[in-house]
Amino acid sequence: MPGPVIHDQGRAWRVVEYLEDCRSWVLVAIDQAAVIQADQFGDPRRRVPATRLVAADAEPQLYQQIQASMAGLEPD
């Protein structure tokens, strides 16, 4: 199930995953053109939406905003 949309830095981002080992949320841009993604050898291969990690220690306010928006989506 896709997560909520978060607006930050003038863009709209969808929350897609939580990485527990590094306490970070993974966000995917939903309102911009795709960026070129390199493969494991550094060669440009395909266009994908921009992604971003929001770590608890690097961006605490945004991290808390995402935590709060995700709290209402957890099943009982």
N, C-alpha and C positions, 0 to 999 in steps of 0.2 A: 504494500500500500504506500503510495507516495505521501511524503510528509507535507507540512504546510509551506506556504510561500512566505519568504522573509525578504523585506526590502532593506538593502544596505548599499552604500556607496553609489546611489543612483541606479541600481539594478535590482531586478527581481531574481531571487534564488529559491530553488526548491530543496528542502531537506531530504536527502536520500538515504543516509546511513549514519550510524554512530560507531566510531572506532574506539572501543573500550580500552584497548592497550595503550593508546596515546591520548585518551580523553579528548577526542576531537569529533566534530560533526562534519560530514561531507555534504557540500552544497553544489548544485548544478545550476548554471545560469539558464533562465528560461526566456529571457527577453532580448537576446543579442544574437548576432551571427556566430556561426560555429568558428572554432579556431582549428588550426592544423595541428594534429597530434603526431609526434614522432614515434616510431616503433622502438624496440629494445636496442637497435643499433644506431639510433639517432636520425634515421631517414624519415622524412615526412611521408605519411601514408594516407591519412584520412582526416576528414573534418568531423569534429565532435563539439558538443557544448562545453563552454569553459567550466572547470570545476575548481573548488576551493575548499580548504580545510579551515575550520574554526576551532582553535584549541582553547582550552579553559584558561591557561596561563597567558596566552598571547592576546586574546580578545575577550576578556571576562564579561563585559556588558553584553556583547552580541551572543556569547555562549549562554548566558543566563536567559536572554530573550528566547533563544531557540529551545532551551530546557523547558521554559514556561509554556511555549506553544505546543510542545510535544506531550506535556503532562496530560492534557485533555484527550489525547488520542490513544492512550494505552487501554487495552481491554481490561474489564473488571474481573 
